[in-house]
Amino acid sequence: MDVLLFALAPDLDPRYELQYSYLQDDVTRKRPTVHLLARLLSDSGEGSDPVTRLAPFARDATLRREGLVTLAYAERGAPFASKPVALSP
C-alpha cells in the first residue's frame, strides 16, 4: 500500500516532484525510483539486505503482476534500481 501512495503523490500534488528530486539529489528525477522507495520503506533491522528490499518491485511481485504499478523507462542499460515507479495507467 505504501508503494502505491508514494507513486500516486506526484499526481496529487506536484510539490512531491520537488521533494523526490531533493531526496534523489537529481532535479530530473521527479518520480520515486525503485532505489528510493526501497530505502524509504525498508526495515533498518536485520534482514534488510538489498535483495529483500528490491523484492516488492520484481516482475512477479504482486504490485507489478496485478498491474498496479509500472517501472517507467530509464535510459538504456540503467540499473533496475534507478527505474522510476509510477501507477499503471
Backbone as XML, in Angstrom:
<?xml version="1.0"?>
<chain id="A" units="angstrom">
  <residue number="1" name="MET">
    <atom name="N" x="0.822" y="-1.191" z="0.000"/>
    <atom name="CA" x="0.000" y="0.000" z="0.000"/>
    <atom name="C" x="0.874" y="1.266" z="0.000"/>
  </residue>
  <residue number="2" name="ASP">
    <atom name="N" x="1.966" y="1.239" z="0.764"/>
    <atom name="CA" x="2.843" y="2.407" z="0.833"/>
    <atom name="C" x="3.423" y="2.757" z="-0.531"/>
  </residue>
  <residue number="3" name="VAL">
    <atom name="N" x="3.798" y="1.739" z="-1.290"/>
    <atom name="CA" x="4.371" y="1.989" z="-2.620"/>
    <atom name="C" x="3.352" y="2.723" z="-3.487"/>
  </residue>
  <residue number="4" name="LEU">
    <atom name="N" x="2.096" y="2.320" z="-3.409"/>
    <atom name="CA" x="1.052" y="2.977" z="-4.196"/>
    <atom name="C" x="0.914" y="4.452" z="-3.817"/>
  </residue>
  <residue number="5" name="LEU">
    <atom name="N" x="0.971" y="4.738" z="-2.537"/>
    <atom name="CA" x="0.854" y="6.132" z="-2.085"/>
    <atom name="C" x="2.039" y="6.973" z="-2.548"/>
  </residue>
  <residue number="6" name="PHE">
    <atom name="N" x="3.236" y="6.417" z="-2.444"/>
    <atom name="CA" x="4.422" y="7.145" z="-2.909"/>
    <atom name="C" x="4.357" y="7.382" z="-4.421"/>
  </residue>
  <residue number="7" name="ALA">
    <atom name="N" x="3.869" y="6.407" z="-5.166"/>
    <atom name="CA" x="3.774" y="6.545" z="-6.619"/>
    <atom name="C" x="2.677" y="7.533" z="-7.020"/>
  </residue>
  <residue number="8" name="LEU">
    <atom name="N" x="1.615" y="7.605" z="-6.236"/>
    <atom name="CA" x="0.487" y="8.487" z="-6.537"/>
    <atom name="C" x="0.757" y="9.940" z="-6.151"/>
  </residue>
  <residue number="9" name="ALA">
    <atom name="N" x="1.584" y="10.166" z="-5.170"/>
    <atom name="CA" x="1.798" y="11.506" z="-4.609"/>
    <atom name="C" x="2.078" y="12.590" z="-5.655"/>
  </residue>
  <residue number="10" name="PRO">
    <atom name="N" x="2.973" y="12.388" z="-6.627"/>
    <atom name="CA" x="3.235" y="13.461" z="-7.602"/>
    <atom name="C" x="2.024" y="13.786" z="-8.478"/>
  </residue>
  <residue number="11" name="ASP">
    <atom name="N" x="1.126" y="12.823" z="-8.648"/>
    <atom name="CA" x="-0.080" y="13.076" z="-9.439"/>
    <atom name="C" x="-1.089" y="13.910" z="-8.652"/>
  </residue>
  <residue number="12" name="LEU">
    <atom name="N" x="-1.076" y="13.776" z="-7.342"/>
    <atom name="CA" x="-1.999" y="14.527" z="-6.497"/>
    <atom name="C" x="-1.503" y="15.931" z="-6.193"/>
  </residue>
  <residue number="13" name="ASP">
    <atom name="N" x="-0.207" y="16.065" z="-6.016"/>
    <atom name="CA" x="0.371" y="17.359" z="-5.649"/>
    <atom name="C" x="1.769" y="17.470" z="-6.257"/>
  </residue>
  <residue number="14" name="PRO">
    <atom name="N" x="1.940" y="18.362" z="-7.214"/>
    <atom name="CA" x="3.235" y="18.500" z="-7.894"/>
    <atom name="C" x="4.409" y="18.835" z="-6.967"/>
  </residue>
  <residue number="15" name="ARG">
    <atom name="N" x="4.124" y="19.316" z="-5.772"/>
    <atom name="CA" x="5.221" y="19.620" z="-4.845"/>
    <atom name="C" x="6.014" y="18.365" z="-4.481"/>
  </residue>
  <residue number="16" name="TYR">
    <atom name="N" x="5.381" y="17.203" z="-4.590"/>
    <atom name="CA" x="6.102" y="15.963" z="-4.299"/>
    <atom name="C" x="7.208" y="15.708" z="-5.314"/>
  </residue>
  <residue number="17" name="GLU">
    <atom name="N" x="7.028" y="16.193" z="-6.529"/>
    <atom name="CA" x="8.084" y="16.035" z="-7.530"/>
    <atom name="C" x="9.372" y="16.684" z="-7.044"/>
  </residue>
  <residue number="18" name="LEU">
    <atom name="N" x="9.243" y="17.862" z="-6.480"/>
    <atom name="CA" x="10.413" y="18.569" z="-5.959"/>
    <atom name="C" x="11.034" y="17.805" z="-4.790"/>
  </residue>
  <residue number="19" name="GLN">
    <atom name="N" x="10.198" y="17.272" z="-3.925"/>
    <atom name="CA" x="10.704" y="16.510" z="-2.779"/>
    <atom name="C" x="11.463" y="15.269" z="-3.244"/>
  </residue>
  <residue number="20" name="TYR">
    <atom name="N" x="10.906" y="14.562" z="-4.216"/>
    <atom name="CA" x="11.592" y="13.376" z="-4.736"/>
    <atom name="C" x="12.913" y="13.767" z="-5.395"/>
  </residue>
  <residue number="21" name="SER">
    <atom name="N" x="12.921" y="14.895" z="-6.085"/>
    <atom name="CA" x="14.167" y="15.372" z="-6.699"/>
    <atom name="C" x="15.236" y="15.615" z="-5.647"/>
  </residue>
  <residue number="22" name="TYR">
    <atom name="N" x="14.858" y="16.262" z="-4.558"/>
    <atom name="CA" x="15.808" y="16.518" z="-3.471"/>
    <atom name="C" x="16.305" y="15.218" z="-2.845"/>
  </residue>
  <residue number="23" name="LEU">
    <atom name="N" x="15.386" y="14.310" z="-2.581"/>
    <atom name="CA" x="15.770" y="13.048" z="-1.942"/>
    <atom name="C" x="16.732" y="12.234" z="-2.800"/>
  </residue>
  <residue number="24" name="GLN">
    <atom name="N" x="16.611" y="12.377" z="-4.115"/>
    <atom name="CA" x="17.451" y="11.610" z="-5.027"/>
    <atom name="C" x="18.636" y="12.418" z="-5.537"/>
  </residue>
  <residue number="25" name="ASP">
    <atom name="N" x="18.745" y="13.666" z="-5.074"/>
    <atom name="CA" x="19.839" y="14.556" z="-5.457"/>
    <atom name="C" x="19.970" y="14.656" z="-6.976"/>
  </residue>
  <residue number="26" name="ASP">
    <atom name="N" x="18.808" y="14.774" z="-7.637"/>
    <atom name="CA" x="18.782" y="14.849" z="-9.092"/>
    <atom name="C" x="17.485" y="15.548" z="-9.500"/>
  </residue>
  <residue number="27" name="VAL">
    <atom name="N" x="17.595" y="16.768" z="-10.002"/>
    <atom name="CA" x="16.398" y="17.539" z="-10.336"/>
    <atom name="C" x="15.595" y="16.948" z="-11.491"/>
  </residue>
  <residue number="28" name="THR">
    <atom name="N" x="16.175" y="16.025" z="-12.235"/>
    <atom name="CA" x="15.437" y="15.410" z="-13.337"/>
    <atom name="C" x="14.581" y="14.238" z="-12.884"/>
  </residue>
  <residue number="29" name="ARG">
    <atom name="N" x="14.802" y="13.757" z="-11.679"/>
    <atom name="CA" x="14.032" y="12.609" z="-11.170"/>
    <atom name="C" x="12.849" y="13.112" z="-10.354"/>
  </residue>
  <residue number="30" name="LYS">
    <atom name="N" x="11.711" y="13.200" z="-11.005"/>
    <atom name="CA" x="10.519" y="13.739" z="-10.362"/>
    <atom name="C" x="9.604" y="12.652" z="-9.810"/>
  </residue>
  <residue number="31" name="ARG">
    <atom name="N" x="9.926" y="11.429" z="-10.088"/>
    <atom name="CA" x="9.179" y="10.275" z="-9.575"/>
    <atom name="C" x="10.113" y="9.469" z="-8.685"/>
  </residue>
  <residue number="32" name="PRO">
    <atom name="N" x="9.545" y="8.768" z="-7.716"/>
    <atom name="CA" x="10.403" y="7.928" z="-6.872"/>
    <atom name="C" x="10.950" y="6.759" z="-7.685"/>
  </residue>
  <residue number="33" name="THR">
    <atom name="N" x="12.196" y="6.435" z="-7.470"/>
    <atom name="CA" x="12.795" y="5.283" z="-8.138"/>
    <atom name="C" x="12.670" y="4.059" z="-7.237"/>
  </residue>
  <residue number="34" name="VAL">
    <atom name="N" x="12.934" y="2.907" z="-7.809"/>
    <atom name="CA" x="12.943" y="1.664" z="-7.038"/>
    <atom name="C" x="13.901" y="1.811" z="-5.856"/>
  </residue>
  <residue number="35" name="HIS">
    <atom name="N" x="15.072" y="2.366" z="-6.099"/>
    <atom name="CA" x="16.076" y="2.524" z="-5.044"/>
    <atom name="C" x="15.571" y="3.417" z="-3.913"/>
  </residue>
  <residue number="36" name="LEU">
    <atom name="N" x="14.973" y="4.553" z="-4.250"/>
    <atom name="CA" x="14.471" y="5.462" z="-3.218"/>
    <atom name="C" x="13.382" y="4.793" z="-2.391"/>
  </residue>
  <residue number="37" name="LEU">
    <atom name="N" x="12.429" y="4.150" z="-3.049"/>
    <atom name="CA" x="11.346" y="3.501" z="-2.303"/>
    <atom name="C" x="11.863" y="2.351" z="-1.455"/>
  </residue>
  <residue number="38" name="ALA">
    <atom name="N" x="12.820" y="1.614" z="-1.970"/>
    <atom name="CA" x="13.405" y="0.525" z="-1.179"/>
    <atom name="C" x="14.059" y="1.077" z="0.080"/>
  </residue>
  <residue number="39" name="ARG">
    <atom name="N" x="14.744" y="2.203" z="-0.044"/>
    <atom name="CA" x="15.371" y="2.835" z="1.133"/>
    <atom name="C" x="14.332" y="3.372" z="2.099"/>
  </residue>
  <residue number="40" name="LEU">
    <atom name="N" x="13.327" y="4.069" z="1.583"/>
    <atom name="CA" x="12.319" y="4.681" z="2.446"/>
    <atom name="C" x="11.461" y="3.652" z="3.172"/>
  </residue>
  <residue number="41" name="LEU">
    <atom name="N" x="11.189" y="2.544" z="2.516"/>
    <atom name="CA" x="10.260" y="1.564" z="3.074"/>
    <atom name="C" x="10.931" y="0.383" z="3.751"/>
  </residue>
  <residue number="42" name="SER">
    <atom name="N" x="12.252" y="0.331" z="3.723"/>
    <atom name="CA" x="12.939" y="-0.826" z="4.295"/>
    <atom name="C" x="12.996" y="-0.747" z="5.808"/>
  </residue>
  <residue number="43" name="ASP">
    <atom name="N" x="13.016" y="-1.910" z="6.387"/>
    <atom name="CA" x="13.220" y="-2.032" z="7.827"/>
    <atom name="C" x="14.727" y="-1.988" z="8.032"/>
  </residue>
  <residue number="44" name="SER">
    <atom name="N" x="15.186" y="-1.092" z="8.859"/>
    <atom name="CA" x="16.634" y="-0.956" z="9.047"/>
    <atom name="C" x="17.209" y="-2.028" z="9.959"/>
  </residue>
  <residue number="45" name="GLY">
    <atom name="N" x="16.379" y="-2.943" z="10.403"/>
    <atom name="CA" x="16.858" y="-4.012" z="11.271"/>
    <atom name="C" x="17.501" y="-5.132" z="10.487"/>
  </residue>
  <residue number="46" name="GLU">
    <atom name="N" x="17.658" y="-6.260" z="11.129"/>
    <atom name="CA" x="18.271" y="-7.414" z="10.471"/>
    <atom name="C" x="17.403" y="-7.866" z="9.305"/>
  </residue>
  <residue number="47" name="GLY">
    <atom name="N" x="18.045" y="-8.430" z="8.318"/>
    <atom name="CA" x="17.329" y="-8.962" z="7.169"/>
    <atom name="C" x="16.963" y="-7.907" z="6.142"/>
  </residue>
  <residue number="48" name="SER">
    <atom name="N" x="17.532" y="-6.742" z="6.244"/>
    <atom name="CA" x="17.200" y="-5.706" z="5.271"/>
    <atom name="C" x="18.275" y="-5.620" z="4.186"/>
  </residue>
  <residue number="49" name="ASP">
    <atom name="N" x="18.652" y="-6.766" z="3.662"/>
    <atom name="CA" x="19.662" y="-6.781" z="2.601"/>
    <atom name="C" x="19.050" y="-6.225" z="1.310"/>
  </residue>
  <residue number="50" name="PRO">
    <atom name="N" x="19.873" y="-5.799" z="0.375"/>
    <atom name="CA" x="19.373" y="-5.171" z="-0.850"/>
    <atom name="C" x="18.401" y="-6.033" z="-1.648"/>
  </residue>
  <residue number="51" name="VAL">
    <atom name="N" x="18.633" y="-7.318" z="-1.713"/>
    <atom name="CA" x="17.741" y="-8.196" z="-2.475"/>
    <atom name="C" x="16.350" y="-8.200" z="-1.854"/>
  </residue>
  <residue number="52" name="THR">
    <atom name="N" x="16.277" y="-8.260" z="-0.544"/>
    <atom name="CA" x="14.992" y="-8.248" z="0.154"/>
    <atom name="C" x="14.268" y="-6.930" z="-0.082"/>
  </residue>
  <residue number="53" name="ARG">
    <atom name="N" x="15.004" y="-5.832" z="-0.080"/>
    <atom name="CA" x="14.376" y="-4.521" z="-0.268"/>
    <atom name="C" x="13.849" y="-4.327" z="-1.684"/>
  </residue>
  <residue number="54" name="LEU">
    <atom name="N" x="14.452" y="-4.978" z="-2.659"/>
    <atom name="CA" x="14.018" y="-4.825" z="-4.050"/>
    <atom name="C" x="12.924" y="-5.809" z="-4.446"/>
  </residue>
  <residue number="55" name="ALA">
    <atom name="N" x="12.675" y="-6.820" z="-3.635"/>
    <atom name="CA" x="11.707" y="-7.869" z="-3.958"/>
    <atom name="C" x="10.314" y="-7.342" z="-4.314"/>
  </residue>
  <residue number="56" name="PRO">
    <atom name="N" x="9.768" y="-6.340" z="-3.626"/>
    <atom name="CA" x="8.422" y="-5.869" z="-3.982"/>
    <atom name="C" x="8.314" y="-5.276" z="-5.385"/>
  </residue>
  <residue number="57" name="PHE">
    <atom name="N" x="9.440" y="-5.016" z="-6.035"/>
    <atom name="CA" x="9.424" y="-4.398" z="-7.356"/>
    <atom name="C" x="9.755" y="-5.390" z="-8.473"/>
  </residue>
  <residue number="58" name="ALA">
    <atom name="N" x="9.961" y="-6.632" z="-8.121"/>
    <atom name="CA" x="10.276" y="-7.657" z="-9.117"/>
    <atom name="C" x="9.095" y="-7.844" z="-10.069"/>
  </residue>
  <residue number="59" name="ARG">
    <atom name="N" x="9.375" y="-8.337" z="-11.247"/>
    <atom name="CA" x="8.347" y="-8.519" z="-12.267"/>
    <atom name="C" x="7.199" y="-9.402" z="-11.779"/>
  </residue>
  <residue number="60" name="ASP">
    <atom name="N" x="7.502" y="-10.404" z="-10.962"/>
    <atom name="CA" x="6.456" y="-11.314" z="-10.492"/>
    <atom name="C" x="5.883" y="-10.927" z="-9.126"/>
  </residue>
  <residue number="61" name="ALA">
    <atom name="N" x="6.269" y="-9.778" z="-8.590"/>
    <atom name="CA" x="5.720" y="-9.301" z="-7.315"/>
    <atom name="C" x="4.282" y="-8.826" z="-7.539"/>
  </residue>
  <residue number="62" name="THR">
    <atom name="N" x="3.484" y="-8.865" z="-6.508"/>
    <atom name="CA" x="2.056" y="-8.560" z="-6.606"/>
    <atom name="C" x="1.763" y="-7.219" z="-7.263"/>
  </residue>
  <residue number="63" name="LEU">
    <atom name="N" x="2.455" y="-6.174" z="-6.873"/>
    <atom name="CA" x="2.160" y="-4.842" z="-7.417"/>
    <atom name="C" x="2.310" y="-4.783" z="-8.932"/>
  </residue>
  <residue number="64" name="ARG">
    <atom name="N" x="3.298" y="-5.439" z="-9.452"/>
    <atom name="CA" x="3.520" y="-5.431" z="-10.908"/>
    <atom name="C" x="2.698" y="-6.502" z="-11.597"/>
  </residue>
  <residue number="65" name="ARG">
    <atom name="N" x="2.580" y="-7.657" z="-10.988"/>
    <atom name="CA" x="1.810" y="-8.750" z="-11.589"/>
    <atom name="C" x="0.345" y="-8.348" z="-11.769"/>
  </residue>
  <residue number="66" name="GLU">
    <atom name="N" x="-0.203" y="-7.636" z="-10.786"/>
    <atom name="CA" x="-1.602" y="-7.209" z="-10.847"/>
    <atom name="C" x="-1.785" y="-5.909" z="-11.629"/>
  </residue>
  <residue number="67" name="GLY">
    <atom name="N" x="-0.698" y="-5.357" z="-12.134"/>
    <atom name="CA" x="-0.769" y="-4.161" z="-12.961"/>
    <atom name="C" x="-1.050" y="-2.881" z="-12.200"/>
  </residue>
  <residue number="68" name="LEU">
    <atom name="N" x="-0.685" y="-2.838" z="-10.924"/>
    <atom name="CA" x="-0.930" y="-1.640" z="-10.115"/>
    <atom name="C" x="0.147" y="-0.580" z="-10.313"/>
  </residue>
  <residue number="69" name="VAL">
    <atom name="N" x="1.382" y="-1.011" z="-10.458"/>
    <atom name="CA" x="2.474" y="-0.072" z="-10.709"/>
    <atom name="C" x="3.273" y="-0.534" z="-11.914"/>
  </residue>
  <residue number="70" name="THR">
    <atom name="N" x="3.954" y="0.412" z="-12.485"/>
    <atom name="CA" x="4.830" y="0.123" z="-13.608"/>
    <atom name="C" x="6.176" y="0.784" z="-13.353"/>
  </residue>
  <residue number="71" name="LEU">
    <atom name="N" x="7.199" y="0.189" z="-13.886"/>
    <atom name="CA" x="8.523" y="0.800" z="-13.811"/>
    <atom name="C" x="8.727" y="1.532" z="-15.121"/>
  </residue>
  <residue number="72" name="ALA">
    <atom name="N" x="8.810" y="2.836" z="-15.026"/>
    <atom name="CA" x="8.939" y="3.663" z="-16.219"/>
    <atom name="C" x="10.276" y="3.400" z="-16.897"/>
  </residue>
  <residue number="73" name="TYR">
    <atom name="N" x="10.326" y="3.761" z="-18.145"/>
    <atom name="CA" x="11.540" y="3.576" z="-18.928"/>
    <atom name="C" x="12.665" y="4.421" z="-18.357"/>
  </residue>
  <residue number="74" name="ALA">
    <atom name="N" x="13.801" y="3.826" z="-18.230"/>
    <atom name="CA" x="15.016" y="4.556" z="-17.850"/>
    <atom name="C" x="15.992" y="4.408" z="-19.015"/>
  </residue>
  <residue number="75" name="GLU">
    <atom name="N" x="17.027" y="5.200" z="-19.016"/>
    <atom name="CA" x="17.981" y="5.131" z="-20.118"/>
    <atom name="C" x="18.490" y="3.699" z="-20.300"/>
  </residue>
  <residue number="76" name="ARG">
    <atom name="N" x="18.778" y="3.371" z="-21.521"/>
    <atom name="CA" x="19.221" y="2.020" z="-21.865"/>
    <atom name="C" x="20.428" y="1.629" z="-21.020"/>
  </residue>
  <residue number="77" name="GLY">
    <atom name="N" x="20.363" y="0.439" z="-20.460"/>
    <atom name="CA" x="21.455" y="-0.065" z="-19.652"/>
    <atom name="C" x="21.425" y="0.429" z="-18.213"/>
  </residue>
  <residue number="78" name="ALA">
    <atom name="N" x="20.393" y="1.202" z="-17.862"/>
    <atom name="CA" x="20.294" y="1.715" z="-16.488"/>
    <atom name="C" x="19.988" y="0.561" z="-15.536"/>
  </residue>
  <residue number="79" name="PRO">
    <atom name="N" x="20.523" y="0.607" z="-14.348"/>
    <atom name="CA" x="20.246" y="-0.441" z="-13.368"/>
    <atom name="C" x="18.761" y="-0.479" z="-13.000"/>
  </residue>
  <residue number="80" name="PHE">
    <atom name="N" x="18.306" y="-1.649" z="-12.625"/>
    <atom name="CA" x="16.916" y="-1.852" z="-12.206"/>
    <atom name="C" x="16.518" y="-0.854" z="-11.127"/>
  </residue>
  <residue number="81" name="ALA">
    <atom name="N" x="17.380" y="-0.634" z="-10.157"/>
    <atom name="CA" x="17.059" y="0.227" z="-9.014"/>
    <atom name="C" x="16.872" y="1.690" z="-9.402"/>
  </residue>
  <residue number="82" name="SER">
    <atom name="N" x="17.336" y="2.104" z="-10.568"/>
    <atom name="CA" x="17.205" y="3.508" z="-10.963"/>
    <atom name="C" x="15.927" y="3.786" z="-11.753"/>
  </residue>
  <residue number="83" name="LYS">
    <atom name="N" x="15.106" y="2.774" z="-11.956"/>
    <atom name="CA" x="13.878" y="2.967" z="-12.729"/>
    <atom name="C" x="12.810" y="3.666" z="-11.891"/>
  </residue>
  <residue number="84" name="PRO">
    <atom name="N" x="12.139" y="4.664" z="-12.475"/>
    <atom name="CA" x="11.067" y="5.359" z="-11.767"/>
    <atom name="C" x="9.837" y="4.464" z="-11.610"/>
  </residue>
  <residue number="85" name="VAL">
    <atom name="N" x="9.172" y="4.605" z="-10.480"/>
    <atom name="CA" x="7.962" y="3.837" z="-10.185"/>
    <atom name="C" x="6.761" y="4.755" z="-10.359"/>
  </residue>
  <residue number="86" name="ALA">
    <atom name="N" x="5.760" y="4.294" z="-11.109"/>
    <atom name="CA" x="4.547" y="5.081" z="-11.331"/>
    <atom name="C" x="3.338" y="4.157" z="-11.270"/>
  </residue>
  <residue number="87" name="LEU">
    <atom name="N" x="2.175" y="4.750" z="-11.031"/>
    <atom name="CA" x="0.950" y="3.970" z="-11.097"/>
    <atom name="C" x="0.708" y="3.578" z="-12.538"/>
  </residue>
  <residue number="88" name="SER">
    <atom name="N" x="0.156" y="2.402" z="-12.745"/>
    <atom name="CA" x="-0.173" y="1.983" z="-14.101"/>
    <atom name="C" x="-1.332" y="2.826" z="-14.613"/>
  </residue>
  <residue number="89" name="PRO">
    <atom name="N" x="-1.330" y="3.108" z="-15.903"/>
    <atom name="CA" x="-2.426" y="3.929" z="-16.467"/>
    <atom name="C" x="-3.752" y="3.203" z="-16.432"/>
  </residue>
</chain>
